[in-house]
């Protein structure tokens, strides 16, 4: 059985890794567009166009950052915020439906209840 904390930590590290790859691609392509822009400037024409394709990508990068790290200073969209919201939703749903989970120590395995019902003889055991 895998550790749920380890699994959650691995997912979190993967999200961060994906963001940093996205950021590296953004910076690399931005420099590439800038270099092309400088190489194609004609005499007297100093129009810089490289930032036009970078603007929509910047919006996407900002959204990726916010979904990975949350809003800076607010704690919104962080893993802790997500966990609190999940707990709140579970409480609300239980309150609306009246569902009360059974305690773990109240649960019995079917095999154990069968053993309680059957009268085993000592010869039956190997």
MOPAC internal coordinates of N, CA, C and O (Angstrom, degrees):
PM7 1SCF
backbone

  N    0.0000 0     0.00 0     0.00 0    0    0    0
  C    1.4520 1     0.00 0     0.00 0    1    0    0
  C    1.5271 1   108.09 1     0.00 0    2    1    0
  O    1.2310 1   120.61 1   -45.78 1    3    2    1
  N    1.3261 1   116.44 1   134.22 1    3    2    1
  C    1.4573 1   120.08 1  -178.33 1    5    3    2
  C    1.5194 1   110.56 1   -85.98 1    6    5    3
  O    1.2310 1   121.60 1   -29.73 1    7    6    5
  N    1.2967 1   114.54 1   150.27 1    7    6    5
  C    1.4589 1   121.88 1   179.79 1    9    7    6
  C    1.5234 1   108.94 1   -75.64 1   10    9    7
  O    1.2310 1   119.45 1   -56.59 1   11   10    9
  N    1.3458 1   118.65 1   123.41 1   11   10    9
  C    1.4682 1   120.01 1  -178.91 1   13   11   10
  C    1.5263 1   112.62 1   -65.14 1   14   13   11
  O    1.2310 1   119.92 1   149.89 1   15   14   13
  N    1.3151 1   117.76 1   -30.11 1   15   14   13
  C    1.4588 1   120.47 1   178.38 1   17   15   14
  C    1.5239 1   109.73 1   -68.50 1   18   17   15
  O    1.2310 1   120.78 1   137.22 1   19   18   17
  N    1.3271 1   116.11 1   -42.78 1   19   18   17
  C    1.4606 1   120.39 1   177.86 1   21   19   18
  C    1.5204 1   110.44 1   -62.73 1   22   21   19
  O    1.2310 1   120.01 1   136.93 1   23   22   21
  N    1.3183 1   117.58 1   -43.07 1   23   22   21
  C    1.4641 1   121.57 1   179.10 1   25   23   22
  C    1.5237 1   110.92 1   -61.63 1   26   25   23
  O    1.2310 1   120.52 1   135.26 1   27   26   25
  N    1.3305 1   116.61 1   -44.74 1   27   26   25
  C    1.4683 1   120.31 1   179.39 1   29   27   26
  C    1.5239 1   110.75 1   -64.17 1   30   29   27
  O    1.2310 1   120.44 1   140.15 1   31   30   29
  N    1.3312 1   116.76 1   -39.85 1   31   30   29
  C    1.4668 1   120.76 1   179.15 1   33   31   30
  C    1.5270 1   110.89 1   -65.74 1   34   33   31
  O    1.2310 1   120.46 1   140.17 1   35   34   33
  N    1.3253 1   116.73 1   -39.83 1   35   34   33
  C    1.4580 1   119.95 1   178.46 1   37   35   34
  C    1.5261 1   111.46 1   -64.52 1   38   37   35
  O    1.2310 1   120.36 1   139.30 1   39   38   37
  N    1.3336 1   116.91 1   -40.70 1   39   38   37
  C    1.4658 1   120.43 1   177.24 1   41   39   38
  C    1.5215 1   110.54 1   -62.34 1   42   41   39
  O    1.2310 1   120.73 1   138.20 1   43   42   41
  N    1.3213 1   116.22 1   -41.80 1   43   42   41
  C    1.4642 1   121.35 1  -179.12 1   45   43   42
  C    1.5254 1   110.43 1   -64.17 1   46   45   43
  O    1.2310 1   120.28 1   136.37 1   47   46   45
  N    1.3277 1   117.07 1   -43.63 1   47   46   45
  C    1.4563 1   120.86 1   178.77 1   49   47   46
  C    1.5267 1   110.04 1   -63.98 1   50   49   47
  O    1.2310 1   119.87 1   140.77 1   51   50   49
  N    1.3290 1   117.86 1   -39.23 1   51   50   49
  C    1.4642 1   121.11 1   178.21 1   53   51   50
  C    1.5253 1   111.14 1   -62.29 1   54   53   51
  O    1.2310 1   120.19 1   137.71 1   55   54   53
  N    1.3486 1   117.23 1   -42.29 1   55   54   53
  C    1.4624 1   120.48 1   178.32 1   57   55   54
  C    1.5260 1   111.05 1   -61.62 1   58   57   55
  O    1.2310 1   120.42 1   137.59 1   59   58   57
  N    1.3261 1   116.81 1   -42.41 1   59   58   57
  C    1.4648 1   120.46 1   178.70 1   61   59   58
  C    1.5277 1   110.48 1   -64.91 1   62   61   59
  O    1.2310 1   120.85 1   137.48 1   63   62   61
  N    1.3234 1   115.98 1   -42.52 1   63   62   61
  C    1.4612 1   121.06 1   179.80 1   65   63   62
  C    1.5242 1   110.50 1   -61.11 1   66   65   63
  O    1.2310 1   120.19 1   136.74 1   67   66   65
  N    1.3303 1   117.24 1   -43.26 1   67   66   65
  C    1.4645 1   121.05 1   178.53 1   69   67   66
  C    1.5264 1   111.27 1   -63.41 1   70   69   67
  O    1.2310 1   120.50 1   140.88 1   71   70   69
  N    1.3402 1   116.65 1   -39.12 1   71   70   69
  C    1.4603 1   118.54 1   178.44 1   73   71   70
  C    1.5217 1   110.82 1   -64.01 1   74   73   71
  O    1.2310 1   120.10 1   134.59 1   75   74   73
  N    1.3265 1   117.42 1   -45.41 1   75   74   73
  C    1.4650 1   119.76 1  -178.38 1   77   75   74
  C    1.5276 1   111.64 1   -64.93 1   78   77   75
  O    1.2310 1   119.90 1   145.94 1   79   78   77
  N    1.3248 1   117.79 1   -34.06 1   79   78   77
  C    1.4720 1   120.35 1   174.32 1   81   79   78
  C    1.5231 1   110.07 1   -65.21 1   82   81   79
  O    1.2310 1   120.48 1   138.41 1   83   82   81
  N    1.3295 1   116.68 1   -41.59 1   83   82   81
  C    1.4576 1   121.86 1   178.38 1   85   83   82
  C    1.5277 1   109.62 1   -61.63 1   86   85   83
  O    1.2310 1   120.39 1   135.35 1   87   86   85
  N    1.3342 1   116.86 1   -44.65 1   87   86   85
  C    1.4598 1   121.50 1   179.39 1   89   87   86
  C    1.5360 1   111.00 1   -62.52 1   90   89   87
  O    1.2310 1   119.92 1   137.08 1   91   90   89
  N    1.3231 1   117.77 1   -42.92 1   91   90   89
  C    1.4657 1   121.51 1   179.51 1   93   91   90
  C    1.5280 1   110.86 1   -62.90 1   94   93   91
  O    1.2310 1   120.44 1   138.22 1   95   94   93
  N    1.3313 1   116.76 1   -41.78 1   95   94   93
  C    1.4667 1   120.01 1   178.00 1   97   95   94
  C    1.5303 1   110.25 1   -64.46 1   98   97   95
  O    1.2310 1   120.29 1   139.02 1   99   98   97
  N    1.3238 1   117.05 1   -40.98 1   99   98   97
  C    1.4651 1   121.65 1   179.01 1  101   99   98
  C    1.5287 1   110.77 1   -60.17 1  102  101   99
  O    1.2310 1   120.64 1   132.96 1  103  102  101
  N    1.3278 1   116.38 1   -47.04 1  103  102  101
  C    1.4602 1   120.31 1  -179.15 1  105  103  102
  C    1.5277 1   110.90 1   -66.17 1  106  105  103
  O    1.2310 1   120.48 1   136.57 1  107  106  105
  N    1.3324 1   116.69 1   -43.43 1  107  106  105
  C    1.4667 1   120.22 1   179.90 1  109  107  106
  C    1.5227 1   112.40 1   -62.43 1  110  109  107
  O    1.2310 1   120.27 1   133.50 1  111  110  109
  N    1.3043 1   117.09 1   -46.50 1  111  110  109
  C    1.4665 1   120.31 1  -179.78 1  113  111  110
  C    1.5229 1   110.13 1   -68.47 1  114  113  111
  O    1.2310 1   120.00 1   144.23 1  115  114  113
  N    1.3302 1   117.61 1   -35.77 1  115  114  113
  C    1.4692 1   120.57 1   177.31 1  117  115  114
  C    1.5173 1   111.39 1   -60.57 1  118  117  115
  O    1.2310 1   120.38 1   134.88 1  119  118  117
  N    1.3417 1   116.88 1   -45.12 1  119  118  117
  C    1.4703 1   119.95 1   177.08 1  121  119  118
  C    1.5244 1   111.27 1   -64.65 1  122  121  119
  O    1.2310 1   120.45 1   141.94 1  123  122  121
  N    1.3210 1   116.75 1   -38.06 1  123  122  121
  C    1.4725 1   120.86 1   178.41 1  125  123  122
  C    1.5271 1   110.40 1   -62.28 1  126  125  123
  O    1.2310 1   119.86 1   131.92 1  127  126  125
  N    1.3335 1   117.88 1   -48.08 1  127  126  125
  C    1.4633 1   121.41 1   178.01 1  129  127  126
  C    1.5298 1   111.21 1   -61.60 1  130  129  127
  O    1.2310 1   120.57 1   140.37 1  131  130  129
  N    1.3292 1   116.52 1   -39.63 1  131  130  129
  C    1.4608 1   120.31 1   179.40 1  133  131  130
  C    1.5283 1   110.50 1   -63.70 1  134  133  131
  O    1.2310 1   120.81 1   137.43 1  135  134  133
  N    1.3392 1   116.06 1   -42.57 1  135  134  133
  C    1.4660 1   119.97 1   179.35 1  137  135  134
  C    1.5311 1   110.97 1   -64.50 1  138  137  135
  O    1.2310 1   120.30 1   137.94 1  139  138  137
  N    1.3141 1   117.03 1   -42.06 1  139  138  137
  C    1.4725 1   119.92 1   177.52 1  141  139  138
  C    1.5220 1   109.60 1   -63.02 1  142  141  139
  O    1.2310 1   120.61 1   137.18 1  143  142  141
  N    1.3270 1   116.45 1   -42.82 1  143  142  141
  C    1.4568 1   121.17 1  -179.79 1  145  143  142
  C    1.5361 1   110.32 1   -59.89 1  146  145  143
  O    1.2310 1   120.27 1   134.01 1  147  146  145
  N    1.3348 1   117.10 1   -45.99 1  147  146  145
  C    1.4674 1   119.66 1   179.59 1  149  147  146
  C    1.5222 1   111.94 1   -66.39 1  150  149  147
  O    1.2310 1   120.45 1   144.40 1  151  150  149
  N    1.3355 1   116.75 1   -35.60 1  151  150  149
  C    1.4636 1   120.41 1  -178.19 1  153  151  150
  C    1.5225 1   111.94 1   -72.13 1  154  153  151
  O    1.2310 1   120.05 1   156.40 1  155  154  153
  N    1.3089 1   117.50 1   -23.60 1  155  154  153
  C    1.4712 1   120.09 1  -175.97 1  157  155  154
  C    1.5215 1   113.16 1  -102.88 1  158  157  155
  O    1.2310 1   119.62 1  -174.84 1  159  158  157
  N    1.3233 1   118.34 1     5.16 1  159  158  157
  C    1.4695 1   120.47 1   178.30 1  161  159  158
  C    1.5218 1   108.43 1   -71.94 1  162  161  159
  O    1.2310 1   121.36 1   -55.83 1  163  162  161
  N    1.3281 1   115.01 1   124.17 1  163  162  161
  C    1.4648 1   120.28 1   179.07 1  165  163  162
  C    1.5305 1   108.46 1   -85.06 1  166  165  163
  O    1.2310 1   120.82 1   -14.71 1  167  166  165
  N    1.3088 1   116.04 1   165.29 1  167  166  165
  C    1.4730 1   120.55 1   179.16 1  169  167  166
  C    1.5241 1   109.46 1   -60.02 1  170  169  167
  O    1.2310 1   121.42 1   -52.97 1  171  170  169
  N    1.2982 1   114.88 1   127.03 1  171  170  169
  C    1.4548 1   120.91 1   178.31 1  173  171  170
  C    1.5172 1   113.62 1    84.08 1  174  173  171
  O    1.2310 1   119.55 1   160.80 1  175  174  173
  N    1.3086 1   118.47 1   -19.20 1  175  174  173
  C    1.4756 1   121.81 1   179.65 1  177  175  174
  C    1.5237 1   108.29 1   -99.58 1  178  177  175
  O    1.2310 1   120.22 1   -71.91 1  179  178  177
  N    1.3032 1   117.18 1   108.09 1  179  178  177
  C    1.4572 1   120.82 1  -176.27 1  181  179  178
  C    1.5279 1   111.52 1  -113.76 1  182  181  179
  O    1.2310 1   120.47 1  -142.33 1  183  182  181
  N    1.2877 1   116.71 1    37.67 1  183  182  181
  C    1.4656 1   120.53 1  -179.40 1  185  183  182
  C    1.5254 1   110.38 1   -77.39 1  186  185  183
  O    1.2310 1   121.54 1   -53.90 1  187  186  185
  N    1.3104 1   114.65 1   126.10 1  187  186  185
  C    1.4582 1   119.96 1   177.68 1  189  187  186
  C    1.5306 1   107.99 1  -101.51 1  190  189  187
  O    1.2310 1   120.72 1   -61.55 1  191  190  189
  N    1.3041 1   116.23 1   118.45 1  191  190  189
  C    1.4668 1   121.24 1  -177.70 1  193  191  190
  C    1.5304 1   112.69 1  -113.44 1  194  193  191
  O    1.2310 1   119.89 1   172.31 1  195  194  193
  N    1.3225 1   117.82 1    -7.69 1  195  194  193
  C    1.4659 1   120.59 1  -170.95 1  197  195  194
  C    1.5265 1   113.16 1   -60.85 1  198  197  195
  O    1.2310 1   120.26 1   152.94 1  199  198  197
  N    1.3328 1   117.11 1   -27.06 1  199  198  197
  C    1.4606 1   118.30 1  -176.62 1  201  199  198
  C    1.5327 1   112.58 1   -78.91 1  202  201  199
  O    1.2310 1   119.47 1   163.85 1  203  202  201
  N    1.3386 1   118.62 1   -16.15 1  203  202  201
  C    1.4657 1   120.06 1   178.94 1  205  203  202
  C    1.5302 1   113.00 1   -62.20 1  206  205  203
  O    1.2310 1   118.59 1   133.31 1  207  206  205
  N    1.3312 1   120.30 1   -46.69 1  207  206  205
  C    1.4688 1   117.78 1   176.10 1  209  207  206
  C    1.5334 1   112.98 1   -73.22 1  210  209  207
  O    1.2310 1   120.88 1   161.27 1  211  210  209
  N    1.3353 1   115.92 1   -18.73 1  211  210  209
  C    1.4624 1   118.81 1  -178.38 1  213  211  210
  C    1.5357 1   112.65 1   -81.88 1  214  213  211
  O    1.2310 1   119.89 1   157.36 1  215  214  213
  N    1.3320 1   117.81 1   -22.64 1  215  214  213
  C    1.4667 1   120.15 1  -177.93 1  217  215  214
  C    1.5254 1   113.56 1   -61.72 1  218  217  215
  O    1.2310 1   119.07 1   128.49 1  219  218  217
  N    1.3347 1   119.37 1   -51.51 1  219  218  217
  C    1.4757 1   117.85 1   178.72 1  221  219  218
  C    1.5230 1   112.36 1   -63.65 1  222  221  219
  O    1.2310 1   120.92 1   144.51 1  223  222  221
  N    1.3215 1   115.84 1   -35.49 1  223  222  221
  C    1.4582 1   119.60 1   178.72 1  225  223  222
  C    1.5281 1   109.86 1   -66.27 1  226  225  223
  O    1.2310 1   120.33 1   145.41 1  227  226  225
  N    1.3345 1   116.98 1   -34.59 1  227  226  225
  C    1.4669 1   120.97 1   176.94 1  229  227  226
  C    1.5207 1   110.75 1   -60.79 1  230  229  227
  O    1.2310 1   120.51 1   138.86 1  231  230  229
  N    1.3248 1   116.63 1   -41.14 1  231  230  229
  C    1.4629 1   120.47 1   178.24 1  233  231  230
  C    1.5245 1   109.85 1   -62.08 1  234  233  231
  O    1.2310 1   120.46 1   135.27 1  235  234  233
  N    1.3209 1   116.73 1   -44.73 1  235  234  233
  C    1.4610 1   120.66 1   177.74 1  237  235  234
  C    1.5191 1   112.13 1   -62.11 1  238  237  235
  O    1.2310 1   120.32 1   140.75 1  239  238  237
  N    1.3302 1   117.00 1   -39.25 1  239  238  237
  C    1.4631 1   121.56 1   179.20 1  241  239  238
  C    1.5323 1   110.68 1   -66.55 1  242  241  239
  O    1.2310 1   120.46 1   140.39 1  243  242  241
  N    1.3224 1   116.73 1   -39.61 1  243  242  241
  C    1.4674 1   120.54 1   178.14 1  245  243  242
  C    1.5267 1   110.15 1   -64.43 1  246  245  243
  O    1.2310 1   120.20 1   136.72 1  247  246  245
  N    1.3182 1   117.22 1   -43.28 1  247  246  245
  C    1.4682 1   120.64 1   177.80 1  249  247  246
  C    1.5296 1   110.24 1   -62.23 1  250  249  247
  O    1.2310 1   120.33 1   138.06 1  251  250  249
  N    1.3209 1   116.97 1   -41.94 1  251  250  249
  C    1.4649 1   121.23 1   178.32 1  253  251  250
  C    1.5323 1   109.97 1   -61.75 1  254  253  251
  O    1.2310 1   120.45 1   137.88 1  255  254  253
  N    1.3354 1   116.75 1   -42.12 1  255  254  253
  C    1.4699 1   120.69 1   178.29 1  257  255  254
  C    1.5301 1   110.46 1   -60.68 1  258  257  255
  O    1.2310 1   120.61 1   132.57 1  259  258  257
  N    1.3293 1   116.45 1   -47.43 1  259  258  257
  C    1.4664 1   120.49 1  -177.02 1  261  259  258
  C    1.5224 1   111.86 1   -64.32 1  262  261  259
  O    1.2310 1   119.79 1   142.70 1  263  262  261
  N    1.3178 1   118.02 1   -37.30 1  263  262  261
  C    1.4631 1   119.60 1   178.78 1  265  263  262
  C    1.5246 1   112.28 1   -75.21 1  266  265  263
  O    1.2310 1   120.29 1   159.43 1  267  266  265
  N    1.3292 1   117.06 1   -20.57 1  267  266  265
  C    1.4650 1   120.27 1   178.60 1  269  267  266
  C    1.5265 1   111.96 1   -89.44 1  270  269  267
  O    1.2310 1   120.19 1   134.36 1  271  270  269
  N    1.3269 1   117.25 1   -45.64 1  271  270  269
  C    1.4633 1   121.40 1  -172.86 1  273  271  270
  C    1.5307 1   113.77 1  -111.71 1  274  273  271
  O    1.2310 1   119.77 1   167.15 1  275  274  273
  N    1.3188 1   118.05 1   -12.85 1  275  274  273
  C    1.4560 1   121.03 1  -178.57 1  277  275  274
  C    1.5184 1   111.89 1    86.35 1  278  277  275
  O    1.2310 1   121.12 1    -4.76 1  279  278  277
  N    1.3332 1   115.47 1   175.24 1  279  278  277
  C    1.4551 1   120.75 1   178.03 1  281  279  278
  C    1.5259 1   108.64 1   -75.04 1  282  281  279
  O    1.2310 1   119.75 1   -54.20 1  283  282  281
  N    1.3195 1   118.09 1   125.80 1  283  282  281
  C    1.4708 1   120.08 1  -177.78 1  285  283  282
  C    1.5328 1   111.24 1   -60.30 1  286  285  283
  O    1.2310 1   121.06 1   -47.70 1  287  286  285
  N    1.3133 1   115.58 1   132.30 1  287  286  285
  C    1.4542 1   121.57 1   175.90 1  289  287  286
  C    1.5156 1   116.00 1    82.33 1  290  289  287
  O    1.2310 1   119.63 1   167.74 1  291  290  289
  N    1.3245 1   118.32 1   -12.26 1  291  290  289
  C    1.4626 1   120.25 1  -177.18 1  293  291  290
  C    1.5148 1   112.49 1  -107.88 1  294  293  291
  O    1.2310 1   119.93 1   153.25 1  295  294  293
  N    1.3109 1   117.74 1   -26.75 1  295  294  293
  C    1.4560 1   120.83 1  -177.81 1  297  295  294
  C    1.5170 1   112.91 1    81.82 1  298  297  295
  O    1.2310 1   119.94 1  -179.67 1  299  298  297
  N    1.3345 1   117.72 1     0.33 1  299  298  297
  C    1.4621 1   120.50 1   179.30 1  301  299  298
  C    1.5277 1   108.72 1   -73.50 1  302  301  299
  O    1.2310 1   121.08 1   -41.88 1  303  302  301
  N    1.3165 1   115.54 1   138.12 1  303  302  301
  C    1.4675 1   125.53 1   179.42 1  305  303  302
  C    1.5197 1   113.55 1    72.37 1  306  305  303
  O    1.2310 1   119.35 1  -168.84 1  307  306  305
  N    1.3199 1   118.84 1    11.16 1  307  306  305
  C    1.4635 1   121.23 1   174.83 1  309  307  306
  C    1.5291 1   108.64 1   -82.59 1  310  309  307
  O    1.2310 1   119.30 1   -15.30 1  311  310  309
  N    1.3186 1   118.93 1   164.70 1  311  310  309
  C    1.4687 1   120.07 1   178.27 1  313  311  310
  C    1.5314 1   112.49 1   -59.20 1  314  313  311
  O    1.2310 1   120.64 1   143.50 1  315  314  313
  N    1.3334 1   116.38 1   -36.50 1  315  314  313
  C    1.4618 1   119.31 1   178.69 1  317  315  314
  C    1.5192 1   110.95 1   -65.22 1  318  317  315
  O    1.2310 1   120.47 1   137.70 1  319  318  317
  N    1.3378 1   116.71 1   -42.30 1  319  318  317
  C    1.4627 1   121.73 1   177.72 1  321  319  318
  C    1.5234 1   109.77 1   -61.52 1  322  321  319
  O    1.2310 1   120.71 1   136.11 1  323  322  321
  N    1.3313 1   116.25 1   -43.89 1  323  322  321
  C    1.4596 1   121.54 1  -179.66 1  325  323  322
  C    1.5318 1   110.71 1   -61.69 1  326  325  323
  O    1.2310 1   120.41 1   138.16 1  327  326  325
  N    1.3323 1   116.82 1   -41.84 1  327  326  325
  C    1.4603 1   120.78 1   179.54 1  329  327  326
  C    1.5312 1   110.97 1   -64.85 1  330  329  327
  O    1.2310 1   120.18 1   137.29 1  331  330  329
  N    1.3326 1   117.27 1   -42.71 1  331  330  329
  C    1.4679 1   120.82 1   178.24 1  333  331  330
  C    1.5254 1   111.08 1   -63.34 1  334  333  331
  O    1.2310 1   120.43 1   138.60 1  335  334  333
  N    1.3276 1   116.79 1   -41.40 1  335  334  333
  C    1.4611 1   120.38 1   179.42 1  337  335  334
  C    1.5238 1   110.89 1   -65.50 1  338  337  335
  O    1.2310 1   120.17 1   141.12 1  339  338  337
  N    1.3174 1   117.27 1   -38.88 1  339  338  337
  C    1.4578 1   121.76 1   178.28 1  341  339  338
  C    1.5287 1   110.30 1   -63.77 1  342  341  339
  O    1.2310 1   120.21 1   134.88 1  343  342  341
  N    1.3188 1   117.20 1   -45.12 1  343  342  341
  C    1.4674 1   120.88 1   178.04 1  345  343  342
  C    1.5308 1   110.76 1   -61.98 1  346  345  343
  O    1.2310 1   120.41 1   139.25 1  347  346  345
  N    1.3272 1   116.83 1   -40.75 1  347  346  345
  C    1.4637 1   121.30 1   179.32 1  349  347  346
  C    1.5280 1   110.48 1   -63.09 1  350  349  347
  O    1.2310 1   120.41 1   135.85 1  351  350  349
  N    1.3269 1   116.82 1   -44.15 1  351  350  349
  C    1.4706 1   120.37 1   179.95 1  353  351  350
  C    1.5301 1   110.75 1   -64.61 1  354  353  351
  O    1.2310 1   120.16 1   140.03 1  355  354  353
  N    1.3199 1   117.30 1   -39.97 1  355  354  353
  C    1.4690 1   120.81 1   178.40 1  357  355  354
  C    1.5242 1   109.89 1   -61.97 1  358  357  355
  O    1.2310 1   120.46 1   134.81 1  359  358  357
  N    1.3406 1   116.73 1   -45.19 1  359  358  357
  C    1.4704 1   120.06 1   178.16 1  361  359  358
  C    1.5276 1   111.46 1   -60.77 1  362  361  359
  O    1.2310 1   120.46 1   135.99 1  363  362  361
  N    1.3435 1   116.72 1   -44.01 1  363  362  361
  C    1.4617 1   120.53 1  -179.44 1  365  363  362
  C    1.5247 1   111.81 1   -63.27 1  366  365  363
  O    1.2310 1   120.47 1   136.98 1  367  366  365
  N    1.3219 1   116.71 1   -43.02 1  367  366  365
  C    1.4698 1   120.52 1  -179.79 1  369  367  366
  C    1.5202 1   110.34 1   -66.13 1  370  369  367
  O    1.2310 1   120.39 1   138.28 1  371  370  369
  N    1.3237 1   116.85 1   -41.72 1  371  370  369
  C    1.4726 1   119.63 1   178.20 1  373  371  370
  C    1.5219 1   110.77 1   -63.70 1  374  373  371
  O    1.2310 1   120.39 1   141.75 1  375  374  373
  N    1.3333 1   116.85 1   -38.25 1  375  374  373
  C    1.4565 1   120.61 1   179.65 1  377  375  374
  C    1.5356 1   110.54 1   -65.77 1  378  377  375
  O    1.2310 1   120.39 1   137.64 1  379  378  377
  N    1.3406 1   116.85 1   -42.36 1  379  378  377
  C    1.4669 1   121.16 1  -178.86 1  381  379  378
  C    1.5254 1   112.19 1   -68.86 1  382  381  379
  O    1.2310 1   120.64 1   139.88 1  383  382  381
  N    1.3325 1   116.38 1   -40.12 1  383  382  381
  C    1.4620 1   119.81 1  -175.24 1  385  383  382
  C    1.5208 1   112.97 1   -91.20 1  386  385  383
  O    1.2310 1   120.10 1   163.74 1  387  386  385
  N    1.3158 1   117.42 1   -16.26 1  387  386  385
  C    1.4548 1   120.65 1  -177.86 1  389  387  386
  C    1.5146 1   113.12 1    77.37 1  390  389  387
  O    1.2310 1   120.39 1  -166.89 1  391  390  389
  N    1.3272 1   116.86 1    13.11 1  391  390  389
  C    1.4634 1   121.48 1  -178.79 1  393  391  390
  C    1.5222 1   109.65 1   -73.11 1  394  393  391
  O    1.2310 1   120.91 1   -51.45 1  395  394  393
  N    1.3155 1   115.86 1   128.55 1  395  394  393
  C    1.4624 1   121.47 1   175.29 1  397  395  394
  C    1.5183 1   107.03 1  -122.25 1  398  397  395
  O    1.2310 1   119.87 1   -63.03 1  399  398  397
  N    1.3294 1   117.85 1   116.97 1  399  398  397
  C    1.4701 1   119.05 1  -179.14 1  401  399  398
  C    1.5169 1   110.45 1   -69.68 1  402  401  399
  O    1.2310 1   121.28 1   -34.15 1  403  402  401
  N    1.3297 1   115.17 1   145.85 1  403  402  401
  C    1.4637 1   120.39 1   176.78 1  405  403  402
  C    1.5093 1   108.76 1   -73.70 1  406  405  403
  O    1.2310 1   121.40 1   -31.98 1  407  406  405
  N    1.3056 1   114.93 1   148.02 1  407  406  405
  C    1.4552 1   119.19 1   176.27 1  409  407  406
  C    1.5199 1   109.27 1   -70.84 1  410  409  407
  O    1.2310 1   120.73 1   -29.99 1  411  410  409
  N    1.3043 1   116.21 1   150.01 1  411  410  409
  C    1.4621 1   121.80 1  -175.88 1  413  411  410
  C    1.5229 1   111.24 1   -61.77 1  414  413  411
  O    1.2310 1   119.69 1   143.00 1  415  414  413
  N    1.3294 1   118.19 1   -37.00 1  415  414  413
  C    1.4650 1   119.62 1  -176.71 1  417  415  414
  C    1.5270 1   112.17 1   -76.00 1  418  417  415
  O    1.2310 1   119.97 1   169.46 1  419  418  417
  N    1.3361 1   117.67 1   -10.54 1  419  418  417
  C    1.4550 1   120.53 1   177.39 1  421  419  418
  C    1.5271 1   111.80 1   -84.65 1  422  421  419
  O    1.2310 1   120.61 1   162.89 1  423  422  421
  N    1.3140 1   116.43 1   -17.11 1  423  422  421
  C    1.4532 1   120.21 1  -177.88 1  425  423  422
  C    1.5244 1   110.09 1   -76.73 1  426  425  423
  O    1.2310 1   121.31 1   -39.57 1  427  426  425
  N    1.3187 1   115.10 1   140.43 1  427  426  425
  C    1.4554 1   119.57 1   177.07 1  429  427  426
  C    1.5168 1   109.05 1  -126.15 1  430  429  427
  O    1.2310 1   120.85 1   -35.19 1  431  430  429
  N    1.2842 1   115.98 1   144.81 1  431  430  429
  C    1.4486 1   120.41 1   176.05 1  433  431  430
  C    1.5134 1   109.83 1   -78.87 1  434  433  431
  O    1.2310 1   120.83 1   -34.18 1  435  434  433
  N    1.3386 1   116.02 1   145.82 1  435  434  433
  C    1.4586 1   120.01 1  -179.71 1  437  435  434
  C    1.5300 1   111.68 1   -61.75 1  438  437  435
  O    1.2310 1   120.98 1   145.67 1  439  438  437
  N    1.3349 1   115.73 1   -34.33 1  439  438  437
  C    1.4537 1   118.97 1  -179.36 1  441  439  438
  C    1.5311 1   110.70 1   -64.66 1  442  441  439
  O    1.2310 1   120.75 1   142.18 1  443  442  441
  N    1.3249 1   116.16 1   -37.82 1  443  442  441
  C    1.4586 1   119.47 1  -179.89 1  445  443  442
  C    1.5246 1   110.95 1   -68.45 1  446  445  443
  O    1.2310 1   120.47 1   140.13 1  447  446  445
  N    1.3270 1   116.70 1   -39.87 1  447  446  445
  C    1.4662 1   118.52 1   179.85 1  449  447  446
  C    1.5266 1   110.16 1   -68.56 1  450  449  447
  O    1.2310 1   120.21 1   147.38 1  451  450  449
  N    1.3420 1   117.21 1   -32.62 1  451  450  449
  C    1.4631 1   120.20 1   177.21 1  453  451  450
  C    1.5232 1   110.12 1   -65.88 1  454  453  451
  O    1.2310 1   121.17 1   139.40 1  455  454  453
  N    1.3314 1   115.37 1   -40.60 1  455  454  453
  C    1.4592 1   118.87 1   178.90 1  457  455  454
  C    1.5164 1   110.79 1   -63.91 1  458  457  455
  O    1.2310 1   120.43 1   145.61 1  459  458  457
  N    1.3182 1   116.79 1   -34.39 1  459  458  457
  C    1.4583 1   119.88 1   179.23 1  461  459  458
  C    1.5312 1   110.75 1   -67.87 1  462  461  459
  O    1.2310 1   120.78 1   144.97 1  463  462  461
  N    1.3452 1   116.11 1   -35.03 1  463  462  461
  C    1.4577 1   120.65 1  -178.28 1  465  463  462
  C    1.5175 1   112.12 1   -74.45 1  466  465  463
  O    1.2310 1   120.65 1   138.68 1  467  466  465
  N    1.3261 1   116.36 1   -41.32 1  467  466  465
  C    1.4638 1   120.76 1  -176.57 1  469  467  466
  C    1.5236 1   110.18 1   -80.10 1  470  469  467
  O    1.2310 1   121.85 1   -36.80 1  471  470  469
  N    1.2906 1   114.07 1   143.20 1  471  470  469
  C    1.4699 1   119.79 1   173.71 1  473  471  470
  C    1.5140 1   107.47 1   -99.63 1  474  473  471
  O    1.2310 1   121.02 1   -78.36 1  475  474  473
  N    1.3037 1   115.65 1   101.64 1  475  474  473
  C    1.4477 1   120.34 1  -177.34 1  477  475  474
  C    1.5244 1   109.71 1   -85.52 1  478  477  475
  O    1.2310 1   122.05 1   -37.59 1  479  478  477
  N    1.2951 1   113.69 1   142.41 1  479  478  477
  C    1.4541 1   120.47 1   175.21 1  481  479  478
  C    1.5244 1   107.71 1   -95.04 1  482  481  479
  O    1.2310 1   120.06 1   -26.75 1  483  482  481
  N    1.3070 1   117.49 1   153.25 1  483  482  481
  C    1.4604 1   120.23 1  -179.18 1  485  483  482
  C    1.5201 1   112.14 1   -63.57 1  486  485  483
  O    1.2310 1   119.66 1   155.46 1  487  486  485
  N    1.3521 1   118.25 1   -24.54 1  487  486  485
  C    1.4608 1   120.63 1   178.91 1  489  487  486
  C    1.5423 1   111.18 1   -72.22 1  490  489  487
  O    1.2310 1   119.87 1   159.97 1  491  490  489
  N    1.3446 1   117.85 1   -20.03 1  491  490  489
  C    1.4595 1   121.19 1  -177.47 1  493  491  490
  C    1.5290 1   111.98 1   -72.33 1  494  493  491
  O    1.2310 1   120.18 1   160.87 1  495  494  493
  N    1.2927 1   117.25 1   -19.13 1  495  494  493
  C    1.4590 1   120.46 1  -177.29 1  497  495  494
  C    1.5155 1   109.97 1   -90.94 1  498  497  495
  O    1.2310 1   120.19 1   -36.65 1  499  498  497
  N    1.2829 1   117.25 1   143.35 1  499  498  497
  C    1.4512 1   122.05 1  -179.10 1  501  499  498
  C    1.4981 1   109.47 1   -94.63 1  502  501  499
  O    1.2310 1   120.10 1   180.00 1  503  502  501

